Amino acid sequence: MKVAVIQMDIVYGNPQANFEHITSKIREACSDQTDVIVLPELWTTGYDLEMLDQIGDPNGEKTIEFISSLAISYHVNIVAGSVAVRKEKDVFNTMLVFDREGNVHKEYSKVHLFRLMNEEKYLKAGNDDGHFTIDDIPAAGFICYDIRFPEWIRKHALEGAKVLFVPAEWPKPRTEHWRNLLITRAIENQCYVVACNRVGSDPDNVFGGHSMIINPWGEILSEADEDETTIYANIQIEELNEFRKRIPIYEDRRTDLYE
Ligand SMILES: O=C(O)CCC(=O)C(=O)O
């Protein structure tokens, strides 16, 4: 399964400009037999939190129509990062996953809101799990700050997720946290990690890029720098099974001592 991670800059508070920008990026990323495209967190609006009750997408409809048509055109799965989705009075930070036929296969709303960037003042936390499949491979999605909660990721790994998708807007001053947390989540859960950060800046933050695709042994298969770029790697589930046989952590867990 070939994955393409689109590390992009985001035009603050301007969904139309971001829709236009992403169209050419997706076309380019699909030029060579790509199976899955991954986008960053809040890629339609950026962190324009005060405006989300106006520029957030009602029920995600506009994003769904737009991404669905690209998924159909290129016959590709799209983990469409996350977008601000308005539902009645609330706004959620929601990951939308599309299959090759353009169906919305999963909606996952970020469960851990990040106080340092005032998310809890403007967003409502989700309460559902992040499980989905991509071409029948069990996967799960997490959004940015979620990766600081190993118990949340572990729950999904124990329930069968093998590829962990992480869209983010992770600020540059904590790039080493981002890199180390992602590598650790891959090693400790023996999962692939496919992580997409944004680059550029908004009025409050500079974002660090370093999107990464990591194998279950913790090896970085591909890593971006701090510019707009698309990175690619192949995910091989047979390889994951080999790693899990070599060090069988799932068999060696002491469930008599802990869950
Ligand atoms: O945990 C962090 O340092 C960054 C998290 C973040 O930026 C977010 O969840 O949007």
The ligand as a Tripos MOL2 file, in Angstrom:
@<TRIPOS>MOLECULE
LIG
   10     9     1     0     0
SMALL
NO_CHARGES

@<TRIPOS>ATOM
      1 O1          1.0060   18.6050   22.0020 O.co2     1 LIG1
      2 C1          1.5650   19.5150   21.3870 C.2       1 LIG1
      3 O2          2.6610   19.9730   21.7270 O.co2     1 LIG1
      4 C2          0.9400   20.1060   20.1660 C.3       1 LIG1
      5 C3         -0.5070   19.7640   20.0380 C.3       1 LIG1
      6 C4         -1.2080   20.6240   19.0750 C.2       1 LIG1
      7 O3         -0.6540   21.5400   18.5360 O.2       1 LIG1
      8 C5         -2.5900   20.3390   18.7380 C.2       1 LIG1
      9 O4         -3.1850   19.3650   19.2220 O.co2     1 LIG1
     10 O5         -3.1300   21.0830   17.9130 O.co2     1 LIG1
@<TRIPOS>BOND
     1     1     2 2
     2     2     3 1
     3     2     4 1
     4     4     5 1
     5     5     6 1
     6     6     7 2
     7     6     8 1
     8     8     9 2
     9     8    10 1
@<TRIPOS>SUBSTRUCTURE
     1 LIG1         1 GROUP 0 **** ****
